[in-house]
Amino acid sequence: MVSGVTGIQVRETVPDPFFDAADEVVLVDLPPDDLRQRLNEGKVYIAGQAERAIEHFFRKGNLIALRELALRRTADRVDDQMRAWRAHPGEEKVWHTRDAILLCIGHNTGSEKLVRTAARLASRLGSVWHAVYVETPTLHRLPEKQRRAILSALRLAQELGAETATLSDPAEEKAVVRYAREHNLGKIVMGRPASRRWWRRDAFADRLARRAPDLDQVIVALEEPPARALAQTPDNRPFKEKWRGQIQGCLVAVALCAITTLIAMQWLVTFDAANLVMLYLLGVVVIALLYGRWPSVVATVINVASFDLFFIAPRGTLAVSDVQYLLTFAVMLTVGLVIGNLTAGVRYQARVARYREQRTRHLYEMSKALAVGRSEHDIAATSERFIASTFQARSQILLPDTNGKLLPLTHQQGMTPWDDAIARWSFDKGQPAGAGTDTLPGVPYQILPLKSADKTYGLAIVEPGNLRQLMVPEQQRLLETFTLLVANALETTDADRQRRTGASRQRARKYSQRSAGGTVA
């Protein structure tokens, strides 16, 4: 870098590991004019050498550029020290020591305009930037078109230089603030739809400002897609898959309410009404834990109606003889809804934690299995086994032969035949294709290149039983991590093969030289 600035090769250098391992670095900063004055006075070189140095290496432009490099290198070291210190417990606020941007991608604000605006802002400020999406329970009910838009926005942000992440939290603002404080990101960039309806909840920007008033906000105006178009976006899940769990939960809620009412009428007649209310609320908690939010709402309404019908005079009707019971019903309904909502949130968090633990375990087991693979066939079999268990998907690994033709290493029964032209395009360009991408998205499989830093070794073709498995951003990132592990294993195998080939050639060369020497003798 120094030689590129000055045009002179410098041999008196300090190795980077020596600099990084230093306990303390002291920057001795001297303005360029002062340094050139010292050269003229003969305080650095003798007279003849000083004149040549001033005309070449120590030109003022060179000194300004080298000064910037020294200041930036020292600032990066100080920034690393600051980040290490902020990792200590108790350091929660963002320190605005440098510009750093956090882009928030939402399910209705994940447009290309928002991502490119954040990238341009980061470029102008010369700052690092991150892009995050908060995975909430609503994500699993989004249409496929919106899920694909989220994936595209995250992928575009990564291509433009952002560090991307998918967070999980029922409260989006809590997850964003926590991530911003962990990474010391002081500017939050978010989109604002063109219009808002009066019945919508508070804007995300308002909730974020209340939780973290110390964070700067940059609002980008976006064009909101027509509501009719979003409503008509097809959901490719079958009816049974979409509603089976909800209907089952509602039926169980009705049955549990009936059982609770029968038990109370038979054995708990002498109990106070407040105790019966607690029993009904316990049923709401059970339904929320087992089946989620909407069945718990059904359970709450049915419990209030049952309590009024069977235990409040006049019995058998929804009328009440005492007005105070109206307040009891209202409180019972409110508490039941709140408990059900909170319990469903806890259930969602537990499910997310379980999924993350499974992902971590699968990554560890797959990396360990690939490490012992001796050949491409072993690597292909291992990757196909783990993809099947993790994504419930069939897969095949394609590698080029000596003529460059992509051939599968194993044969999977029941897989949809892939398009050779698209596979060749993905291999040559190093870009994914198929479902969930912008290239041939209508096919039931996804083609992922197996590439390392400088070479593409092959392709992975993944065909899930349900395409929505690939529409979840976290699942897509996990699949990309799997393909990276496979590419690294193929790279190691290729390097070992080249090493063995080189060693064999070396031995053959030595043998031929000895044979030639013996013949001459």
ABEGO torsion letter per residue (X at the ends): XAAAAAGBBBABBBBAAAAAABABBBBBBBBAAAAAAAAAAGAABBAAAAAAAAABAABAAAAAAAAAAAAAAAAAAAAAAAAAAAABBGBABBBBABBBBBBBBBAAABBAAAAAAAAAAAAAAGBBBBBBBBBBAAAAABBAAAAAAAAAAAAAAAAAGBBBBBBBBABAAAAAAAAAAAAGBABBBBBBBABBBAABBBBAAAAAAAABAABBBBBBBBBBBBAAAAAABBBABBAAAAAAAAAAAAAAAAAAAAAAAAAAAAAAAABBAAAAAAAAAAAAAAAAAAAEAAAAAAAAAAAAAAAAAAABOBBGBABBABAAAAAAAAAAAAAAAAAAAAAAAAAAAAAAAAAAAAAAAAAAAAAAAAAABABAAAAAAAAAAAAAAAAGBBBBBBBBBAAGBBBBABBBBGBBBBBAAAAAAAAAAGBBBEBGBABGAABABBBBBBBBAABBAEBBBBBBABAAAAABAAAAAAAAAAAAAAAAAAAAAAAAAAAAAAAAAAAAAAAAAAAAAAAAX
